[in-house]
Amino acid sequence: MPSIVSVNLRISGDLISDGDIQVEGTVEGNVKSRMLTIGESGAVKGEIDAEQVLVSGKVVGKIKATSVTLSQTADVTGDITHEALAIESGANFEGNINRISNASGVARNGGAPLGGAKPAGGSPSLPKAGEAAAAAN
């Protein structure tokens, strides 16, 4: 049975659990647990570190987990580091995605932005004249 942060509850501070946490209210602080579920009415502003994360609500901050699922109602602003990632159609995500391998724990794609996401500070850089042709050869 998960520890529940109910709809009318707002917590300012870190949450740490060896078990499961379900957030239906608001957490302003870091969350560390085995399994974290953020319901549609839930919000977390802080870093998340868990084995499994299911987001249906709002997250502002980094997510680091073995498995991350963003449901169609998810609204996430921040970077995600994961081994497995699922993003349902309709989910809103702005940030970078880093896939880690189980053995090394090292990011494999160097923080590439998802889809059309722009890196912080402006638009993506385009190749300079001649670079595209040189790369094609």
Buried (B, 14 or more C-beta within 10 A) or exposed (E): EBEBBEEEEEBEEEBEBEEBBBBBBBBBBBBBBEBBBBBBBBBBBBBBBBEBBBBBBBBBBBBBBBBBBBBEBBBBEBBBBBBEBEBEEEBEBBBBBBBBEEEEEEBEEEEBBEEEBEEEEEEEEEEEEEEEEEEEE
